[in-house]
Amino acid sequence: MTFNANTEVALLKAQTKLRTRKRRKSSKLDKYRTHLCKLYEAGASKAELQRWLAMRGVNVEWTTVKRWVDKNA
């Protein structure tokens, strides 16, 4: 039996896919998706988005806003 790197990589990727955990709940920020995306596209910084959320009673860290925007906007 010969070693086939492509087959091994495909097997490892299939195993990784099975092992990855799915997020159990949605983000607090998903509720404000349209507003956040529009504000960000209009030029608001991520820190300004955090302050905008805080004015609406949503207390999140700046890094949470950064990760959410990087992923969704």
N, C-alpha and C positions, 0 to 999 in steps of 0.2 A: 504494500500500500504506500503510495507516494503522498507527500505533504502538499496540500493545495491551499495556499494562503487565502484565496478568494472564498473558498468554502468555509474555512475557519472564521474569517471575518463575518461572513453572512450568519454563521451560527452564533457568534458572539453578539452581533447586533440584535438578533432575534431574542436572545436571552436578556439583553439589556432592556429591550422593549417590554418584556414581561415583568421585569423587576422595577421599572420606574413607577413611582407612586403618582396617582392621580390626585389633583387638588380636590379636597372634600367639599369645600364651600367656595362661593364666589367672593371676590374682593369687595370691600366696602366701596371702593372707587368705581366699580362697574355701574352702580346706580347713576353716577354723574358722567358717564362715558362721553355723551355727545357734548356736554358743556366743556369738559376738560379738553377734549380734542380740538374744539373750536377755539378755546382760549389759547391753547398751545400753538395752533397754527397762526393765530393773530399776533403772536410774538411774546406771550407771557412766559416767564421763566418757570422752572419747576418749583422754586421757592415761592414764587407768587401764586402758583396753583395751590401749594400747601396752605398759604394764608387765605386764599379764596375758600378752600374747603373748611378751614377753621372758623371762618365767619358763618358758615352754615352748620356748625356744630360737629363736624367730622374731624376728629383729632387723629392725625396720622403723622408719622415721621417723614422728614424730607426724603430719606432714602426709599421709603415705600412709594412715594409719588414718583421718584426717579425711575425705579424699576417698573412701575405700572406704565408710565409714559413711554419708556424705552420699548416695552413689549407691545403696547396697544396703540400708540399714536404715530 
